[in-house]
Amino acid sequence: MSGSERAGPDRVKVLMIYPRFIDHSFWNYKATCALVGAKYPAPPLGLITVAALLPDDWTVQLVDMNTRDLNEDDFDGVDLVMTGGMLPQQARTLELIALCKEKRTPVAVGGPDATSSPEIYCDADFRILGEAEGVIDAFVAAWREGQRSGTFTAPKFTVDVTRTPTPRYDLLNFDDYVEMGVQFSRGCPFTCEFCDIIELYGRRPRVKEVRQVIADLQSLYDLGYRGHIHFVDDNLIGNKPALKKLLPHIEAWQKERRWPFLFTTEASLNLADDTVLLDLMRKAGFFGVFIGVESPDPDVLNAVGKKQNTRNDICDSIHKIYASGIQVMAGLIVGFDDERHSLAEDVNDLIDAAAIPVVMAGLLYALPNTQLTRRLAREGRLHASYAHAPQDALGGDQCTAGLNFTTRRARAAILRDYRDIIAHAYAPENYYARMKSVARMVDLRASPGTLWSSGTLHNLKMLARLMVSITFVRKQHRGYFWRATIGTLFRNRRAVPSMMMMAAFYEHLGPFSAFVVDQIEQQIREIEEGAWTAPELVPAE
Protein backbone atom coordinates (compact mmCIF):
# COMPACT_ATOMS: atom_id res chain seq x y z
CA MET A 1 0.00 0.00 0.00
CA SER A 2 1.47 3.38 -0.98
CA GLY A 3 1.78 6.29 1.42
CA SER A 4 -0.81 8.27 -0.53
CA GLU A 5 -3.37 5.56 0.14
CA ARG A 6 -2.65 5.62 3.88
CA ALA A 7 -3.00 9.37 4.44
CA GLY A 8 -5.80 11.80 3.78
CA PRO A 9 -5.42 14.51 1.13
CA ASP A 10 -4.93 17.36 3.62
CA ARG A 11 -2.21 15.75 5.76
CA VAL A 12 0.78 14.89 3.63
CA LYS A 13 4.19 13.58 4.65
CA VAL A 14 6.84 14.86 2.24
CA LEU A 15 10.33 13.44 1.92
CA MET A 16 12.65 15.98 0.32
CA ILE A 17 15.82 14.41 -1.11
CA TYR A 18 18.75 16.47 -2.34
CA PRO A 19 20.70 14.30 -4.80
CA ARG A 20 24.41 13.78 -4.39
CA PHE A 21 26.69 15.84 -6.62
CA ILE A 22 29.25 14.09 -8.79
CA ASP A 23 32.34 13.12 -6.82
CA HIS A 24 34.96 14.73 -9.05
CA SER A 25 33.93 18.36 -8.98
CA PHE A 26 35.68 21.64 -8.29
CA TRP A 27 32.82 22.62 -6.00
CA ASN A 28 32.43 19.75 -3.57
CA TYR A 29 35.86 20.18 -1.85
CA LYS A 30 35.32 17.16 0.41
CA ALA A 31 38.89 17.18 1.71
CA THR A 32 38.45 20.77 2.87
CA CYS A 33 35.16 19.90 4.56
CA ALA A 34 36.79 16.99 6.37
CA LEU A 35 39.60 19.27 7.57
CA VAL A 36 37.17 21.65 9.23
CA GLY A 37 34.79 18.98 10.55
CA ALA A 38 31.95 19.42 8.04
CA LYS A 39 30.45 17.05 5.47
CA TYR A 40 29.57 19.34 2.59
CA PRO A 41 30.10 23.00 1.61
CA ALA A 42 26.51 24.29 1.53
CA PRO A 43 22.92 23.16 2.17
CA PRO A 44 20.11 22.80 -0.40
CA LEU A 45 18.68 26.31 -0.12
CA GLY A 46 16.23 25.72 -2.96
CA LEU A 47 14.62 22.68 -1.34
CA ILE A 48 14.27 24.28 2.09
CA THR A 49 12.70 27.32 0.41
CA VAL A 50 10.17 25.03 -1.30
CA ALA A 51 9.56 23.42 2.09
CA ALA A 52 8.59 26.83 3.46
CA LEU A 53 6.10 27.26 0.60
CA LEU A 54 4.22 24.04 1.36
CA PRO A 55 1.00 24.05 3.43
CA ASP A 56 1.38 24.15 7.20
CA ASP A 57 -0.37 20.81 7.60
CA TRP A 58 2.20 19.05 5.40
CA THR A 59 5.15 17.60 7.32
CA VAL A 60 8.59 17.69 5.75
CA GLN A 61 11.67 15.53 6.25
CA LEU A 62 14.92 16.44 4.47
CA VAL A 63 17.69 14.07 3.40
CA ASP A 64 20.76 15.67 1.83
CA MET A 65 22.57 12.78 0.16
CA ASN A 66 25.75 14.85 0.17
CA THR A 67 25.84 14.52 3.97
CA ARG A 68 24.32 11.08 4.57
CA ASP A 69 22.99 8.00 2.79
CA LEU A 70 19.33 7.46 2.06
CA ASN A 71 17.90 4.73 4.30
CA GLU A 72 14.96 2.40 3.77
CA ASP A 73 13.14 3.74 6.82
CA ASP A 74 13.31 7.29 5.39
CA PHE A 75 10.38 6.23 3.20
CA ASP A 76 8.18 5.07 6.10
CA GLY A 77 4.77 6.68 5.81
CA VAL A 78 5.90 9.01 3.03
CA ASP A 79 3.18 10.24 0.68
CA LEU A 80 5.31 12.29 -1.69
CA VAL A 81 8.99 12.61 -2.56
CA MET A 82 10.27 15.95 -3.84
CA THR A 83 13.71 16.14 -5.44
CA GLY A 84 15.75 17.89 -8.13
CA GLY A 85 18.82 20.00 -8.60
CA MET A 86 21.43 21.08 -11.10
CA LEU A 87 23.06 19.40 -14.11
CA PRO A 88 25.86 17.77 -12.05
CA GLN A 89 23.13 16.07 -9.97
CA GLN A 90 21.20 14.76 -12.96
CA ALA A 91 22.34 11.13 -12.87
CA ARG A 92 21.58 10.75 -9.15
CA THR A 93 18.22 12.51 -9.56
CA LEU A 94 17.19 10.02 -12.25
CA GLU A 95 18.26 7.17 -9.96
CA LEU A 96 16.05 8.60 -7.21
CA ILE A 97 13.09 8.83 -9.58
CA ALA A 98 13.56 5.17 -10.54
CA LEU A 99 13.75 4.21 -6.86
CA CYS A 100 10.50 6.02 -6.09
CA LYS A 101 8.80 4.29 -9.01
CA GLU A 102 9.90 0.93 -7.56
CA LYS A 103 8.42 1.91 -4.20
CA ARG A 104 5.24 3.21 -5.85
CA THR A 105 5.73 6.53 -4.09
CA PRO A 106 4.81 9.61 -6.13
CA VAL A 107 7.84 11.75 -6.94
CA ALA A 108 7.96 15.40 -7.96
CA VAL A 109 11.06 16.83 -9.59
CA GLY A 110 12.03 20.48 -10.00
CA GLY A 111 15.04 22.77 -9.98
CA PRO A 112 17.15 24.37 -12.70
CA ASP A 113 18.07 21.20 -14.60
CA ALA A 114 14.49 19.93 -14.82
CA THR A 115 13.38 23.42 -15.88
CA SER A 116 16.02 23.56 -18.63
CA SER A 117 15.63 19.95 -19.81
CA PRO A 118 12.17 18.73 -18.76
CA GLU A 119 12.20 15.93 -21.34
CA ILE A 120 14.97 14.15 -19.39
CA TYR A 121 12.69 13.87 -16.37
CA CYS A 122 9.61 12.43 -18.08
CA ASP A 123 9.56 9.42 -15.70
CA ALA A 124 8.77 11.62 -12.71
CA ASP A 125 5.14 11.70 -11.65
CA PHE A 126 5.23 15.47 -11.32
CA ARG A 127 7.46 18.05 -12.97
CA ILE A 128 7.47 21.43 -11.23
CA LEU A 129 9.22 23.75 -13.65
CA GLY A 130 10.42 27.29 -13.12
CA GLU A 131 10.44 29.28 -9.89
CA ALA A 132 8.51 27.42 -7.22
CA GLU A 133 6.65 30.47 -5.90
CA GLY A 134 4.89 30.82 -9.26
CA VAL A 135 3.58 27.28 -9.44
CA ILE A 136 3.50 25.59 -6.03
CA ASP A 137 -0.11 26.63 -5.24
CA ALA A 138 -1.34 25.01 -8.46
CA PHE A 139 0.58 21.84 -7.64
CA VAL A 140 -0.79 21.66 -4.08
CA ALA A 141 -4.35 22.24 -5.33
CA ALA A 142 -3.96 19.46 -7.90
CA TRP A 143 -2.62 17.08 -5.27
CA ARG A 144 -5.52 17.83 -2.95
CA GLU A 145 -7.92 17.17 -5.80
CA GLY A 146 -6.44 13.70 -6.15
CA GLN A 147 -4.13 14.19 -9.15
CA ARG A 148 -1.05 11.99 -8.97
CA SER A 149 0.79 13.19 -12.05
CA GLY A 150 1.22 16.30 -14.12
CA THR A 151 3.50 19.10 -15.24
CA PHE A 152 3.25 22.53 -13.63
CA THR A 153 5.15 25.42 -15.23
CA ALA A 154 5.62 28.83 -13.66
CA PRO A 155 5.39 31.90 -15.91
CA LYS A 156 8.92 33.11 -16.59
CA PHE A 157 10.39 36.10 -14.77
CA THR A 158 7.12 37.09 -13.06
CA VAL A 159 7.49 35.69 -9.55
CA ASP A 160 7.18 38.35 -6.85
CA VAL A 161 10.12 37.48 -4.59
CA THR A 162 8.84 39.89 -1.94
CA ARG A 163 6.39 37.09 -1.08
CA THR A 164 9.08 34.42 -0.71
CA PRO A 165 9.10 33.06 2.87
CA THR A 166 12.13 32.44 5.06
CA PRO A 167 13.61 29.03 4.17
CA ARG A 168 13.15 26.13 6.57
CA TYR A 169 16.61 26.38 8.12
CA ASP A 170 15.28 24.29 11.00
CA LEU A 171 15.47 21.23 8.72
CA LEU A 172 19.27 21.49 8.57
CA ASN A 173 22.04 20.17 10.77
CA PHE A 174 24.39 23.16 10.77
CA ASP A 175 27.39 21.02 11.72
CA ASP A 176 27.14 19.26 8.35
CA TYR A 177 28.03 22.39 6.37
CA VAL A 178 30.84 24.91 5.98
CA GLU A 179 28.41 27.75 5.25
CA MET A 180 24.74 28.68 5.13
CA GLY A 181 22.94 30.35 2.22
CA VAL A 182 20.71 33.42 1.89
CA GLN A 183 19.22 34.93 -1.26
CA PHE A 184 18.49 38.59 -1.96
CA SER A 185 17.84 38.75 -5.71
CA ARG A 186 17.20 36.72 -8.86
CA GLY A 187 18.29 37.63 -12.36
CA CYS A 188 21.21 39.46 -13.95
CA PRO A 189 21.24 42.52 -16.24
CA PHE A 190 23.99 41.23 -18.53
CA THR A 191 23.73 39.05 -21.65
CA CYS A 192 26.62 36.57 -21.46
CA GLU A 193 26.05 34.06 -24.25
CA PHE A 194 27.06 30.99 -22.26
CA CYS A 195 25.04 31.75 -19.11
CA ASP A 196 21.69 30.15 -18.26
CA ILE A 197 20.83 32.51 -15.37
CA ILE A 198 19.18 35.09 -17.61
CA GLU A 199 17.19 32.27 -19.24
CA LEU A 200 15.97 30.95 -15.90
CA TYR A 201 15.45 34.20 -13.98
CA GLY A 202 15.53 37.04 -16.51
CA ARG A 203 17.58 40.19 -17.06
CA ARG A 204 15.67 42.41 -14.64
CA PRO A 205 16.92 41.52 -11.15
CA ARG A 206 14.02 41.08 -8.76
CA VAL A 207 14.90 41.77 -5.14
CA LYS A 208 13.50 40.88 -1.75
CA GLU A 209 12.54 43.53 0.75
CA VAL A 210 14.89 44.49 3.55
CA ARG A 211 12.61 42.87 6.13
CA GLN A 212 12.87 39.49 4.36
CA VAL A 213 16.66 39.39 4.31
CA ILE A 214 16.84 40.48 7.93
CA ALA A 215 14.25 37.81 8.81
CA ASP A 216 16.41 35.16 7.12
CA LEU A 217 19.46 36.27 9.09
CA GLN A 218 17.45 36.41 12.30
CA SER A 219 16.14 32.88 11.71
CA LEU A 220 19.66 31.52 11.38
CA TYR A 221 20.77 33.51 14.42
CA ASP A 222 17.85 32.29 16.56
CA LEU A 223 18.57 28.69 15.57
CA GLY A 224 22.10 29.11 16.92
CA TYR A 225 24.10 29.42 13.71
CA ARG A 226 27.23 31.58 13.69
CA GLY A 227 29.88 31.99 11.01
CA HIS A 228 29.98 32.07 7.22
CA ILE A 229 26.89 32.90 5.12
CA HIS A 230 26.96 32.95 1.33
CA PHE A 231 24.55 35.20 -0.56
CA VAL A 232 23.71 32.82 -3.40
CA ASP A 233 22.65 35.55 -5.87
CA ASP A 234 24.27 34.97 -9.25
CA ASN A 235 25.07 38.68 -9.36
CA LEU A 236 24.42 40.41 -6.05
CA ILE A 237 25.04 43.84 -7.59
CA GLY A 238 22.58 43.40 -10.45
CA ASN A 239 20.32 45.97 -8.77
CA LYS A 240 22.78 48.35 -7.11
CA PRO A 241 20.25 50.86 -5.70
CA ALA A 242 18.35 48.10 -3.92
CA LEU A 243 21.55 46.58 -2.55
CA LYS A 244 22.76 49.96 -1.29
CA LYS A 245 19.47 50.31 0.54
CA LEU A 246 19.82 46.86 2.14
CA LEU A 247 23.44 46.92 3.29
CA PRO A 248 23.19 49.56 6.04
CA HIS A 249 20.37 47.53 7.61
CA ILE A 250 22.56 44.42 7.62
CA GLU A 251 25.40 46.43 9.16
CA ALA A 252 23.13 47.72 11.95
CA TRP A 253 21.71 44.24 12.57
CA GLN A 254 25.22 42.75 12.75
CA LYS A 255 26.52 45.46 15.05
CA GLU A 256 23.64 44.92 17.52
CA ARG A 257 24.56 41.21 17.72
CA ARG A 258 28.35 41.68 17.83
CA TRP A 259 29.02 40.46 14.29
CA PRO A 260 27.76 36.86 14.29
CA PHE A 261 28.14 36.42 10.52
CA LEU A 262 30.62 37.01 7.72
CA PHE A 263 29.42 37.04 4.12
CA THR A 264 30.56 36.03 0.66
CA THR A 265 28.73 36.33 -2.65
CA GLU A 266 29.04 36.43 -6.45
CA ALA A 267 29.21 39.66 -8.43
CA SER A 268 30.30 41.06 -11.77
CA LEU A 269 33.69 42.73 -12.14
CA ASN A 270 32.16 46.20 -12.37
CA LEU A 271 31.82 45.99 -8.59
CA ALA A 272 35.33 47.49 -8.57
CA ASP A 273 34.00 50.67 -10.19
CA ASP A 274 31.69 51.52 -7.28
CA THR A 275 33.72 52.52 -4.24
CA VAL A 276 30.58 53.45 -2.29
CA LEU A 277 29.13 49.96 -2.79
CA LEU A 278 32.42 48.30 -1.86
CA ASP A 279 32.53 50.31 1.34
CA LEU A 280 28.94 49.39 2.21
CA MET A 281 29.65 45.70 1.60
CA ARG A 282 32.74 45.79 3.78
CA LYS A 283 30.87 47.54 6.59
CA ALA A 284 28.08 44.94 6.41
CA GLY A 285 30.57 42.10 6.85
CA PHE A 286 31.40 40.87 3.33
CA PHE A 287 34.90 39.40 3.12
CA GLY A 288 34.88 37.52 -0.21
CA VAL A 289 33.37 37.62 -3.69
CA PHE A 290 33.39 35.23 -6.65
CA ILE A 291 33.79 37.05 -9.99
CA GLY A 292 33.43 35.64 -13.49
CA VAL A 293 36.56 36.90 -15.25
CA GLU A 294 36.24 34.28 -18.07
CA SER A 295 39.13 35.41 -20.32
CA PRO A 296 42.00 37.93 -20.49
CA ASP A 297 41.24 38.52 -24.20
CA PRO A 298 38.92 41.52 -24.79
CA ASP A 299 37.94 40.20 -28.23
CA VAL A 300 36.70 37.01 -26.65
CA LEU A 301 34.85 38.90 -23.91
CA ASN A 302 33.11 41.16 -26.45
CA ALA A 303 32.16 38.19 -28.64
CA VAL A 304 30.44 36.32 -25.78
CA GLY A 305 28.64 39.36 -24.38
CA LYS A 306 30.91 39.91 -21.37
CA LYS A 307 31.58 43.52 -22.31
CA GLN A 308 31.52 44.71 -18.72
CA ASN A 309 34.90 43.01 -18.24
CA THR A 310 36.55 45.05 -21.00
CA ARG A 311 35.96 48.54 -19.61
CA ASN A 312 38.90 48.54 -17.21
CA ASP A 313 42.07 46.57 -16.65
CA ILE A 314 41.10 43.29 -14.97
CA CYS A 315 44.10 43.22 -12.61
CA ASP A 316 43.52 46.81 -11.52
CA SER A 317 39.87 46.07 -10.83
CA ILE A 318 40.68 43.04 -8.68
CA HIS A 319 43.31 44.99 -6.77
CA LYS A 320 40.71 47.71 -6.04
CA ILE A 321 38.48 45.05 -4.51
CA TYR A 322 41.39 43.82 -2.38
CA ALA A 323 42.05 47.37 -1.26
CA SER A 324 38.45 47.56 -0.03
CA GLY A 325 39.03 44.60 2.30
CA ILE A 326 37.26 42.00 0.15
CA GLN A 327 39.02 38.96 -1.30
CA VAL A 328 38.40 37.54 -4.77
CA MET A 329 37.79 34.08 -6.19
CA ALA A 330 37.52 34.02 -9.97
CA GLY A 331 36.04 31.97 -12.79
CA LEU A 332 37.85 31.44 -16.10
CA ILE A 333 36.69 29.57 -19.21
CA VAL A 334 38.76 27.97 -21.97
CA GLY A 335 37.35 27.01 -25.38
CA PHE A 336 35.55 30.09 -26.70
CA ASP A 337 35.18 30.37 -30.47
CA ASP A 338 37.12 33.63 -30.68
CA GLU A 339 40.28 32.31 -29.07
CA ARG A 340 42.70 32.90 -31.94
CA HIS A 341 45.80 31.26 -30.50
CA SER A 342 47.20 29.54 -27.43
CA LEU A 343 46.13 31.54 -24.39
CA ALA A 344 47.63 29.55 -21.50
CA GLU A 345 50.48 32.01 -20.97
CA ASP A 346 48.11 35.00 -20.98
CA VAL A 347 45.75 33.34 -18.51
CA ASN A 348 48.57 32.29 -16.19
CA ASP A 349 50.02 35.80 -16.28
CA LEU A 350 46.61 37.22 -15.38
CA ILE A 351 46.11 34.79 -12.48
CA ASP A 352 49.53 35.63 -11.03
CA ALA A 353 49.44 39.39 -11.66
CA ALA A 354 45.94 39.72 -10.21
CA ALA A 355 46.92 37.43 -7.30
CA ILE A 356 43.82 35.23 -7.34
CA PRO A 357 44.52 32.09 -5.28
CA VAL A 358 41.27 30.20 -5.94
CA VAL A 359 40.56 30.06 -9.67
CA MET A 360 37.64 28.04 -11.02
CA ALA A 361 38.99 27.39 -14.50
CA GLY A 362 36.73 25.24 -16.65
CA LEU A 363 36.22 24.14 -20.22
CA LEU A 364 33.38 25.86 -22.05
CA TYR A 365 30.18 23.85 -21.64
CA ALA A 366 27.08 24.52 -23.72
CA LEU A 367 24.39 24.41 -21.04
CA PRO A 368 20.81 23.60 -22.00
CA ASN A 369 18.68 26.66 -22.63
CA THR A 370 21.34 29.27 -23.42
CA GLN A 371 22.10 31.57 -26.34
CA LEU A 372 25.31 29.59 -26.90
CA THR A 373 23.49 26.27 -27.16
CA ARG A 374 20.93 27.65 -29.58
CA ARG A 375 23.66 29.13 -31.78
CA LEU A 376 25.67 25.92 -31.82
CA ALA A 377 22.54 23.97 -32.73
CA ARG A 378 21.84 26.32 -35.64
CA GLU A 379 25.42 25.87 -36.83
CA GLY A 380 25.29 22.08 -36.58
CA ARG A 381 28.09 21.98 -33.97
CA LEU A 382 26.23 20.89 -30.82
CA HIS A 383 26.74 17.38 -29.46
CA ALA A 384 23.47 15.46 -29.36
CA SER A 385 24.14 14.53 -25.71
CA TYR A 386 24.64 18.16 -24.63
CA ALA A 387 21.84 18.09 -22.04
CA HIS A 388 22.88 14.78 -20.46
CA ALA A 389 25.32 14.77 -17.56
CA PRO A 390 28.06 12.11 -17.59
CA GLN A 391 26.90 8.88 -16.00
CA ASP A 392 30.22 7.31 -15.01
CA ALA A 393 32.07 7.98 -11.78
CA LEU A 394 34.90 9.85 -13.51
CA GLY A 395 32.59 11.98 -15.66
CA GLY A 396 33.36 15.07 -13.66
CA ASP A 397 32.05 18.58 -14.20
CA GLN A 398 33.02 21.19 -16.80
CA CYS A 399 36.64 20.75 -15.73
CA THR A 400 36.83 17.37 -17.44
CA ALA A 401 33.55 16.98 -19.34
CA GLY A 402 33.38 20.31 -21.16
CA LEU A 403 33.56 21.15 -24.87
CA ASN A 404 30.29 19.39 -25.67
CA PHE A 405 30.37 20.82 -29.19
CA THR A 406 32.59 20.94 -32.27
CA THR A 407 35.25 23.53 -31.45
CA ARG A 408 36.58 26.15 -33.87
CA ARG A 409 40.14 25.87 -32.60
CA ALA A 410 41.69 22.38 -32.62
CA ARG A 411 40.25 20.44 -29.70
CA ALA A 412 43.65 19.06 -28.64
CA ALA A 413 45.11 22.60 -28.63
CA ILE A 414 42.34 23.82 -26.33
CA LEU A 415 42.89 20.86 -24.00
CA ARG A 416 46.64 21.50 -23.88
CA ASP A 417 46.00 25.13 -22.96
CA TYR A 418 43.59 24.08 -20.26
CA ARG A 419 45.96 21.45 -18.85
CA ASP A 420 48.77 24.02 -18.65
CA ILE A 421 46.52 26.55 -16.88
CA ILE A 422 45.39 24.07 -14.24
CA ALA A 423 48.91 22.74 -13.70
CA HIS A 424 50.28 26.26 -13.26
CA ALA A 425 47.46 27.63 -11.10
CA TYR A 426 47.59 24.78 -8.59
CA ALA A 427 51.28 24.06 -8.37
CA PRO A 428 51.77 24.57 -4.60
CA GLU A 429 54.52 27.17 -5.00
CA ASN A 430 52.30 29.27 -7.29
CA TYR A 431 49.15 28.91 -5.19
CA TYR A 432 50.87 29.87 -1.94
CA ALA A 433 52.73 32.73 -3.64
CA ARG A 434 49.38 34.22 -4.67
CA MET A 435 48.10 33.72 -1.13
CA LYS A 436 50.99 35.75 0.23
CA SER A 437 50.35 38.46 -2.36
CA VAL A 438 46.72 38.72 -1.28
CA ALA A 439 47.80 38.94 2.36
CA ARG A 440 49.89 41.99 1.44
CA MET A 441 47.15 43.66 -0.62
CA VAL A 442 43.88 43.05 1.20
CA ASP A 443 43.18 45.96 3.54
CA LEU A 444 41.28 44.70 6.57
CA ARG A 445 42.07 47.55 8.94
CA ALA A 446 38.56 48.99 8.70
CA SER A 447 36.69 45.67 8.40
CA PRO A 448 34.24 45.25 11.28
CA GLY A 449 34.47 41.49 11.70
CA THR A 450 36.86 38.65 10.97
CA LEU A 451 36.73 34.88 11.03
CA TRP A 452 37.96 35.19 14.61
CA SER A 453 34.97 37.24 15.73
CA SER A 454 32.26 35.49 13.72
CA GLY A 455 31.31 32.35 15.61
CA THR A 456 34.57 32.47 17.52
CA LEU A 457 34.53 29.04 19.19
CA HIS A 458 33.41 27.24 16.04
CA ASN A 459 36.03 28.94 13.91
CA LEU A 460 38.83 28.42 16.43
CA LYS A 461 38.07 24.69 16.44
CA MET A 462 37.94 24.66 12.66
CA LEU A 463 41.27 26.45 12.26
CA ALA A 464 42.89 24.28 14.94
CA ARG A 465 41.89 21.14 13.01
CA LEU A 466 43.37 22.68 9.87
CA MET A 467 46.72 23.48 11.53
CA VAL A 468 47.02 20.01 13.06
CA SER A 469 46.11 18.24 9.84
CA ILE A 470 48.46 20.19 7.57
CA THR A 471 51.29 19.98 10.10
CA PHE A 472 51.04 16.31 11.10
CA VAL A 473 48.73 14.46 8.69
CA ARG A 474 48.79 16.04 5.21
CA LYS A 475 52.40 17.08 5.60
CA GLN A 476 53.37 17.64 1.97
CA HIS A 477 52.38 21.33 2.05
CA ARG A 478 53.20 22.25 5.63
CA GLY A 479 56.30 24.25 4.66
CA TYR A 480 54.30 26.43 2.26
CA PHE A 481 51.50 26.72 4.83
CA TRP A 482 53.62 27.86 7.75
CA ARG A 483 55.75 30.26 5.71
CA ALA A 484 52.57 31.91 4.40
CA THR A 485 50.93 31.96 7.83
CA ILE A 486 53.94 33.39 9.69
CA GLY A 487 54.56 35.96 6.97
CA THR A 488 50.94 37.07 7.16
CA LEU A 489 51.16 37.34 10.96
CA PHE A 490 53.87 39.97 10.56
CA ARG A 491 52.42 41.80 7.55
CA ASN A 492 48.64 41.67 8.05
CA ARG A 493 47.58 39.60 11.04
CA ARG A 494 43.87 40.25 10.47
CA ALA A 495 44.21 38.28 7.24
CA VAL A 496 45.54 35.13 8.95
CA PRO A 497 42.19 33.33 9.34
CA SER A 498 41.19 33.86 5.72
CA MET A 499 44.69 32.83 4.54
CA MET A 500 44.27 29.64 6.53
CA MET A 501 40.92 29.03 4.88
CA MET A 502 42.60 29.36 1.48
CA ALA A 503 45.08 26.75 2.66
CA ALA A 504 42.13 24.54 3.56
CA PHE A 505 40.74 25.01 0.05
CA TYR A 506 44.04 23.82 -1.34
CA GLU A 507 43.68 20.48 0.41
CA HIS A 508 40.90 19.83 -2.11
CA LEU A 509 42.19 21.86 -5.03
CA GLY A 510 45.68 20.36 -5.05
CA PRO A 511 44.55 16.72 -5.49
CA PHE A 512 41.61 17.76 -7.68
CA SER A 513 43.86 19.67 -10.06
CA ALA A 514 46.10 16.59 -10.35
CA PHE A 515 43.02 14.53 -11.23
CA VAL A 516 41.97 17.09 -13.85
CA VAL A 517 45.43 17.23 -15.42
CA ASP A 518 45.51 13.43 -15.63
CA GLN A 519 42.06 13.27 -17.24
CA ILE A 520 42.86 16.02 -19.75
CA GLU A 521 46.16 14.41 -20.71
CA GLN A 522 44.28 11.18 -21.36
CA GLN A 523 41.83 13.04 -23.61
CA ILE A 524 44.74 14.63 -25.51
CA ARG A 525 46.37 11.23 -26.04
CA GLU A 526 43.13 9.78 -27.39
CA ILE A 527 42.88 12.59 -29.94
CA GLU A 528 46.52 12.36 -30.96
CA GLU A 529 46.34 8.57 -31.32
CA GLY A 530 43.09 8.70 -33.30
CA ALA A 531 41.15 6.90 -30.56
CA TRP A 532 38.69 9.76 -29.99
CA THR A 533 35.51 9.77 -32.05
CA ALA A 534 33.51 12.96 -32.41
CA PRO A 535 30.04 12.49 -30.90
CA GLU A 536 26.83 12.64 -32.91
CA LEU A 537 25.60 16.18 -33.48
CA VAL A 538 22.22 17.84 -33.22
CA PRO A 539 21.08 18.29 -36.85
CA ALA A 540 21.61 21.87 -38.02
CA GLU A 541 18.45 23.89 -38.28
Secondary structure, 3 states (H helix, E strand, C coil): CCHHHHCCCCCCEEEEEECCCCCCCCCCCHHHHHHCCCCECCCCHHHHHHHHHCCCCCEEEEEECCCCCCCHHHHCCCCEEEEECCHHHHHHHHHHHHHHHHHCCCEEEECHHHHHCHHHHCCCCEEEECCHHHCHHHHHHHHHCCCCCEEEECCCCCCCHHHCCCCCHHHCCHHHECCEEECCEECCCCCCCCCCHHHHHCCCCEECCHHHHHHHHHHHHHCCCCEEEEECCCCHHHHHHHHHHHHHHHHHHHHHCCCCEEEEEEECHHHHHCHHHHHHHHHHCEEEEEEEEECCCHHHHHHCCCHHHCCCCHHHHHHHHHHCCCEEEEEEEECCCCCCCCCHHHHHHHHHHHCCCCEEEEECCCCCCCHHHHHHHHCCCEECCCCCCCCCCCCCCHHHHCCCECCCCCHHHHHHHHHHHHHHHCCHHHHHHHHHHHHHHCCCCCCCCCCCCCCHHHHHHHHHHHHHHHHHHCHHHHHHHHHHHHHHHHHCHHHHHHHHHHHHHHHHHHHHHHHHHHHHHHHHHHHHCCCCCCCCECCCC
